[in-house]
Amino acid sequence: MKFNAFENKIWLSSPTMHGEEIKYVNEAYETNWMSTVGENINEVERLAAEKTGCKYAVALSCGTGALHLAVKLAGVKESDRVFCTDMTFAATVNPILYEKAVPIFIDTEYDTWNMDPAALRKAFEMYPDTKVIVVANLYGTPAKFDELCAIAEEHGAVIIEDAAESLGATYKGRQTGTFGTYNAISFNGNKIITGSSGGMLLTDDKEAANKARKWSTQSRENAPWYQHEEVGYNYRMSNVIAGVVRGQFPHLEEHIAQKKAIYERYKEGFKNLPVSMNPYQAEISEPNFWLSCMLIDENAMCKQVRSDSDTCYISEHGKSCPSEILETLAKYNAEGRPIWKPMHLQPMYRSNPFVTREGNGRGRTNAYIEGKGIDVGMDIFSRGLCLPSDNKMTAEEQNKIIDIVCSCFE
């Protein structure tokens, strides 16, 4: 089946502006509050704390900066082991290395595509002295926090929640970004709401919030001159960026509703294909549906091989693979993307420990064994992809995307 290419590119997830943003940016400009202090910053911190239910919010230049300060607040030191979500973006993990600590990657589970509590429990058997766990909520879907938090409490460990992708999502009615002692959200350009950049550290600990605020402004001491007694960072959010975020906040629920409609439309459109959508625990959680993703059934995968930088596949009737679908979407001017490549498969982390629910996951030659879920992250990466999820995409455009994907299985 042949299609005409989209005249305007269909993006994976691009910023959606509404008009209020420029009002607050102009306000910063006209009042000359262009630096890292101002009313926009104060208001964005208030809005983030109010929305999530955390007591304190510290506006920062990016979500990675928030995670870095969270790692420092958790007391991570050189050579410490830190348990970390495996199937995630590198920004979840890199702050651990900033402090010269050692990430230990915990395998994924199929119910939410997040950290597997059974694998985390196994990791504590192997590394019982570990005291920090970094948990990410993949593609806006909450992790299994009841189980993860119970395991952390049992071992006296601190959870850092990477909620960069999940602002507005809930688990048992509670907002994500509140399950850790320290939490991070992101306002990067492709997130559910954006400032073009920016992030936020969230915590219920007033002393921690004050430390983060100090560290983020180069650790300047309370003195009439520039006095410094510890290392600081240039991590504070600018009042200009905060103006964009401030204008976006009232539209968070609107964006979530639009993203959910996209997810549901894909789910309906693919009901006759040998695929499934990225899952969530509907009875206890509500994602923000940031990205809609699909997983191809194992028996419907055509042959696909990936190196560190390239891919090839062989087309087969009735079958497809992520590489073929993404290549086809790109041909018609639509942007998809592979699932996050698990961290334990990344060249820079291949020597780090990786723990599955069976124990040490290193040395596995197979991605998946029925009923055991060995190296679940590798399996999802092999069979999954992110679909165009831009909330400005029309229903007609999305229906065409659905038809294009369906054609790959013909």
C-alpha positions as CSV (number, residue, x, y, z in Angstrom):
1,M,0.0,0.0,0.0
2,K,1.4,3.4,-0.9
3,F,0.8,6.7,0.9
4,N,1.6,10.3,0.3
5,A,4.1,11.8,2.7
6,F,2.9,14.2,5.3
7,E,3.3,17.8,4.1
8,N,4.2,18.9,7.6
9,K,6.3,16.5,9.7
10,I,4.5,14.5,12.4
11,W,6.7,14.8,15.4
12,L,7.3,12.3,18.2
13,S,6.4,14.9,20.8
14,S,7.0,18.6,20.3
15,P,6.2,21.6,22.5
16,T,2.6,22.9,22.4
17,M,2.4,26.6,23.2
18,H,-0.8,28.4,24.3
19,G,0.0,32.1,24.6
20,E,0.3,32.7,28.3
21,E,3.9,31.7,28.1
22,I,5.0,34.8,26.2
23,K,3.1,37.0,28.7
24,Y,5.3,35.8,31.5
25,V,8.5,35.9,29.4
26,N,7.7,39.5,28.5
27,E,7.0,40.3,32.1
28,A,10.5,39.0,33.0
29,Y,12.0,41.1,30.1
30,E,10.1,44.3,31.0
31,T,10.9,44.2,34.7
32,N,14.5,43.3,33.9
33,W,14.4,40.1,36.0
34,M,16.3,38.0,33.4
35,S,18.5,36.0,35.7
36,T,18.0,33.3,38.3
37,V,15.6,35.2,40.6
38,G,12.2,36.6,40.0
39,E,8.4,36.1,40.3
40,N,8.2,33.5,37.6
41,I,10.6,31.2,39.5
42,N,8.7,31.7,42.7
43,E,5.4,30.9,41.1
44,V,6.6,27.8,39.2
45,E,8.0,26.4,42.5
46,R,4.6,27.0,44.1
47,L,2.7,25.5,41.2
48,A,4.9,22.3,41.2
49,A,4.6,21.8,44.9
50,E,0.9,22.4,44.8
51,K,0.3,20.0,41.9
52,T,2.4,17.1,43.2
53,G,1.7,17.5,46.9
54,C,5.4,17.8,47.8
55,K,6.2,20.4,50.4
56,Y,9.2,22.0,48.7
57,A,10.1,22.5,45.0
58,V,13.5,23.9,43.8
59,A,13.5,25.2,40.2
60,L,16.6,24.2,38.3
61,S,18.1,24.5,34.8
62,C,17.3,20.9,33.9
63,G,16.0,17.6,35.2
64,T,19.5,16.1,35.1
65,G,20.6,18.8,37.5
66,A,17.7,17.9,39.8
67,L,18.8,14.2,39.7
68,H,22.4,15.2,40.4
69,L,21.5,17.2,43.5
70,A,19.2,14.4,44.6
71,V,22.1,12.0,44.4
72,K,24.2,14.4,46.5
73,L,21.4,14.9,49.0
74,A,21.1,11.1,49.4
75,G,24.7,11.0,50.5
76,V,26.2,9.1,47.5
77,K,29.9,9.0,47.7
78,E,32.8,7.7,45.5
79,S,32.6,3.9,45.0
80,D,29.2,3.6,46.6
81,R,26.8,1.2,44.8
82,V,23.5,2.7,43.6
83,F,20.6,0.5,42.3
84,C,19.1,2.1,39.2
85,T,16.4,1.6,36.6
86,D,18.0,-0.2,33.6
87,M,15.6,0.7,30.7
88,T,15.7,4.5,30.8
89,F,17.4,7.5,29.3
90,A,21.1,8.0,30.2
91,A,20.2,11.1,32.3
92,T,18.8,8.9,35.0
93,V,22.2,7.2,35.5
94,N,24.8,9.8,34.6
95,P,24.5,11.8,37.9
96,I,25.6,8.7,39.8
97,L,28.8,8.8,37.9
98,Y,29.2,12.6,38.5
99,E,29.7,11.5,42.2
100,K,32.0,8.7,41.0
101,A,29.7,6.0,42.4
102,V,28.8,2.7,40.7
103,P,25.4,2.1,39.1
104,I,24.0,-1.4,39.4
105,F,21.2,-1.9,36.8
106,I,18.0,-3.6,37.9
107,D,16.0,-5.4,35.1
108,T,12.6,-4.4,33.9
109,E,9.2,-6.0,34.4
110,Y,6.5,-6.4,31.7
111,D,3.5,-4.9,33.6
112,T,4.7,-1.3,33.5
113,W,8.1,-1.5,31.8
114,N,9.7,-0.2,34.9
115,M,12.1,-1.5,37.6
116,D,11.2,-5.1,38.6
117,P,10.6,-5.4,42.4
118,A,11.7,-9.1,42.2
119,A,15.0,-8.1,40.6
120,L,15.5,-5.3,43.2
121,R,15.0,-7.8,46.0
122,K,17.5,-10.1,44.4
123,A,19.9,-7.2,44.0
124,F,19.8,-6.6,47.8
125,E,20.7,-10.2,48.3
126,M,23.8,-9.7,46.2
127,Y,24.7,-6.2,47.4
128,P,23.1,-5.8,50.8
129,D,25.0,-2.6,51.8
130,T,23.4,-0.5,49.0
131,K,21.5,2.5,50.4
132,V,20.2,4.4,47.4
133,I,17.8,3.4,44.6
134,V,17.0,5.5,41.5
135,V,13.6,4.6,40.1
136,A,12.4,6.1,36.7
137,N,8.8,6.1,35.5
138,L,9.2,5.1,31.8
139,Y,7.2,7.1,29.2
140,G,5.0,8.6,31.9
141,T,3.9,5.3,33.5
142,P,4.3,4.9,37.3
143,A,6.5,2.1,38.6
144,K,5.2,-0.4,41.2
145,F,5.8,1.9,44.1
146,D,4.1,-0.2,46.8
147,E,6.5,-3.0,46.3
148,L,9.6,-0.9,45.6
149,C,9.1,1.4,48.6
150,A,8.5,-1.6,50.9
151,I,11.8,-3.2,49.8
152,A,13.6,0.1,50.2
153,E,12.2,0.5,53.7
154,E,13.1,-3.1,54.6
155,H,16.8,-2.4,53.7
156,G,17.0,1.2,55.1
157,A,17.5,2.6,51.5
158,V,16.6,5.9,50.1
159,I,14.5,6.2,46.9
160,I,15.2,8.9,44.3
161,E,12.3,9.1,41.9
162,D,13.1,10.2,38.4
163,A,9.7,11.5,37.4
164,A,11.1,13.5,34.4
165,E,8.6,11.8,32.0
166,S,5.7,11.4,34.4
167,L,4.5,14.8,35.7
168,G,0.7,14.5,36.3
169,A,0.7,10.7,36.4
170,T,-0.7,9.1,39.6
171,Y,-0.3,5.8,41.5
172,K,-3.2,5.0,43.9
173,G,-4.3,8.6,43.6
174,R,-0.9,10.0,44.5
175,Q,1.1,12.1,42.1
176,T,4.4,10.8,40.9
177,G,7.4,12.9,41.9
178,T,6.5,12.2,45.6
179,F,7.5,8.6,46.2
180,G,11.1,9.3,46.8
181,T,12.9,11.1,49.5
182,Y,14.2,13.3,46.7
183,N,12.4,13.5,43.3
184,A,13.0,15.1,39.9
185,I,10.8,16.3,37.1
186,S,11.7,17.8,33.7
187,F,10.5,20.6,31.5
188,N,12.6,19.6,28.5
189,G,11.3,20.6,25.1
190,N,9.5,17.3,24.4
191,K,7.9,16.8,27.9
192,I,4.2,16.9,28.8
193,I,4.7,20.6,29.6
194,T,7.9,22.5,28.8
195,G,10.0,25.5,29.3
196,S,12.3,24.5,26.4
197,S,14.5,23.4,29.2
198,G,14.3,23.3,33.0
199,G,13.6,20.9,35.8
200,M,12.6,20.7,39.4
201,L,13.7,19.0,42.6
202,L,10.9,18.0,44.9
203,T,11.1,16.9,48.5
204,D,9.3,17.1,51.8
205,D,12.6,17.9,53.6
206,K,13.0,21.6,54.1
207,E,16.7,21.4,55.0
208,A,17.3,19.4,51.8
209,A,15.4,21.9,49.7
210,N,17.5,24.7,51.2
211,K,20.7,22.8,50.5
212,A,19.7,22.2,46.9
213,R,18.9,25.9,46.4
214,K,22.3,26.8,47.8
215,W,24.2,24.2,45.8
216,S,22.4,25.3,42.6
217,T,23.6,28.9,43.0
218,Q,27.4,28.0,43.3
219,S,27.1,27.4,47.0
220,R,27.5,31.0,48.0
221,E,27.5,31.5,51.7
222,N,25.5,34.1,53.6
223,A,28.2,36.8,53.7
224,P,28.6,40.3,52.2
225,W,31.2,39.0,49.7
226,Y,31.4,35.9,47.6
227,Q,32.3,33.3,50.2
228,H,32.4,29.6,49.3
229,E,33.0,26.6,51.6
230,E,31.8,23.7,49.4
231,V,31.5,22.9,45.7
232,G,28.5,24.5,44.0
233,Y,26.8,24.3,40.6
234,N,25.2,26.6,38.1
235,Y,21.9,24.8,38.2
236,R,19.3,27.4,39.0
237,M,16.4,28.0,36.6
238,S,16.3,31.3,34.9
239,N,13.3,33.6,35.4
240,V,12.8,33.6,31.6
241,I,12.5,29.8,31.3
242,A,10.3,29.9,34.4
243,G,8.0,32.2,32.5
244,V,7.4,29.6,29.8
245,V,6.8,26.8,32.4
246,R,4.5,29.1,34.3
247,G,2.4,29.6,31.2
248,Q,2.4,25.9,30.5
249,F,1.2,24.6,34.0
250,P,-2.5,25.5,33.5
251,H,-2.5,23.3,30.4
252,L,-1.0,20.1,32.0
253,E,-4.3,18.3,32.4
254,E,-5.4,19.3,28.9
255,H,-2.1,17.9,27.5
256,I,-2.6,14.6,29.4
257,A,-6.1,14.2,28.1
258,Q,-4.8,14.8,24.5
259,K,-2.0,12.2,25.0
260,K,-4.4,9.7,26.4
261,A,-6.7,10.1,23.4
262,I,-3.7,9.4,21.2
263,Y,-2.9,6.2,23.2
264,E,-6.5,5.0,23.0
265,R,-6.8,5.7,19.3
266,Y,-3.6,3.6,18.6
267,K,-4.9,0.8,20.9
268,E,-8.1,0.6,18.9
269,G,-6.4,1.0,15.5
270,F,-4.0,-1.9,16.3
271,K,-6.5,-4.3,17.8
272,N,-6.2,-6.7,14.8
273,L,-2.4,-6.5,14.7
274,P,-0.1,-8.9,16.6
275,V,1.1,-6.0,18.9
276,S,0.3,-4.5,22.3
277,M,0.6,-1.0,23.7
278,N,2.9,0.0,26.5
279,P,1.1,-1.3,29.6
280,Y,0.1,0.1,32.9
281,Q,-1.8,-1.1,36.0
282,A,-5.1,0.5,35.2
283,E,-6.7,-0.5,38.5
284,I,-4.2,1.4,40.6
285,S,-2.3,3.9,38.3
286,E,-3.0,6.5,35.7
287,P,-0.1,7.5,33.4
288,N,0.3,10.9,31.8
289,F,0.5,9.0,28.4
290,W,3.5,11.1,27.4
291,L,4.6,8.7,24.7
292,S,2.5,5.9,23.1
293,C,4.6,2.8,22.4
294,M,4.0,-0.6,20.9
295,L,5.4,-4.1,21.4
296,I,5.4,-6.6,18.6
297,D,4.4,-10.1,19.5
298,E,7.4,-12.4,19.6
299,N,6.0,-14.7,16.8
300,A,5.3,-11.7,14.6
301,M,8.8,-10.4,14.5
302,C,10.7,-10.5,11.2
303,K,14.5,-11.0,11.4
304,Q,16.2,-7.9,12.8
305,V,19.8,-7.4,13.8
306,R,21.2,-4.3,15.5
307,S,24.8,-3.2,16.1
308,D,25.8,-0.3,18.3
309,S,25.0,2.2,15.5
310,D,23.1,0.4,12.7
311,T,20.3,-2.0,12.0
312,C,19.2,-4.4,9.3
313,Y,16.1,-6.6,8.8
314,I,14.5,-8.9,6.4
315,S,10.9,-8.2,5.5
316,E,8.5,-11.1,5.9
317,H,4.8,-11.4,5.0
318,G,2.6,-10.9,8.1
319,K,5.5,-9.9,10.2
320,S,7.5,-6.7,11.0
321,C,10.0,-5.3,13.4
322,P,10.8,-1.9,15.0
323,S,13.5,-1.1,12.4
324,E,11.1,-1.6,9.5
325,I,8.3,0.4,11.1
326,L,10.5,3.3,12.1
327,E,12.1,3.4,8.6
328,T,8.7,3.4,7.0
329,L,7.3,6.1,9.2
330,A,10.4,8.3,8.4
331,K,9.8,7.7,4.7
332,Y,6.4,9.4,5.1
333,N,7.8,12.3,7.2
334,A,6.7,11.0,10.6
335,E,9.0,10.6,13.6
336,G,9.1,7.5,15.8
337,R,11.9,6.2,17.9
338,P,13.3,3.0,19.3
339,I,12.6,2.2,23.0
340,W,15.2,3.4,25.4
341,K,18.2,1.0,24.9
342,P,18.8,-0.5,28.4
343,M,21.7,0.9,30.2
344,H,23.4,-2.5,30.7
345,L,23.7,-2.7,26.9
346,Q,25.3,0.7,26.5
347,P,29.0,0.6,25.7
348,M,30.0,2.8,28.6
349,Y,28.1,0.7,31.1
350,R,28.8,-2.9,29.9
351,S,31.1,-3.6,32.8
352,N,28.6,-2.6,35.4
353,P,26.5,-5.2,37.3
354,F,23.1,-6.0,35.9
355,V,20.6,-7.9,38.0
356,T,17.5,-9.9,36.8
357,R,15.0,-11.6,39.1
358,E,17.1,-14.7,38.7
359,G,20.3,-13.0,39.8
360,N,23.3,-11.9,37.7
361,G,22.1,-11.1,34.2
362,R,25.5,-10.7,32.6
363,G,26.5,-13.4,30.2
364,R,23.0,-14.2,29.0
365,T,22.9,-15.2,25.4
366,N,19.1,-15.0,25.1
367,A,16.9,-12.0,25.6
368,Y,13.8,-13.9,26.7
369,I,12.7,-17.2,28.1
370,E,9.0,-17.8,28.3
371,G,7.8,-17.7,31.9
372,K,11.1,-16.4,33.3
373,G,11.5,-13.0,31.8
374,I,15.3,-13.2,31.6
375,D,16.7,-9.8,30.5
376,V,13.2,-8.2,30.0
377,G,14.7,-4.8,29.1
378,M,16.6,-6.4,26.1
379,D,13.4,-8.1,25.0
380,I,11.3,-4.9,25.1
381,F,14.1,-2.9,23.4
382,S,14.2,-5.6,20.6
383,R,10.5,-5.7,20.0
384,G,9.3,-2.2,21.0
385,L,9.1,1.3,19.5
386,C,7.8,4.7,20.3
387,L,5.0,6.0,18.0
388,P,4.4,9.6,16.9
389,S,2.7,11.0,20.0
390,D,2.5,14.7,19.3
391,N,-0.6,16.2,20.8
392,K,-1.0,18.6,17.8
393,M,-1.4,15.5,15.5
394,T,-5.0,15.4,14.2
395,A,-7.2,12.3,14.3
396,E,-6.9,12.1,10.5
397,E,-3.1,12.3,10.7
398,Q,-3.0,9.6,13.4
399,N,-5.3,7.3,11.4
400,K,-2.8,7.6,8.5
401,I,0.0,6.7,10.9
402,I,-2.0,3.6,12.0
403,D,-2.5,2.6,8.3
404,I,1.2,3.0,7.6
405,V,2.1,0.8,10.6
406,C,-0.5,-1.8,9.6
407,S,0.9,-1.9,6.1
408,C,4.3,-3.0,7.5
409,F,2.6,-6.3,8.5
410,E,1.1,-7.0,5.0
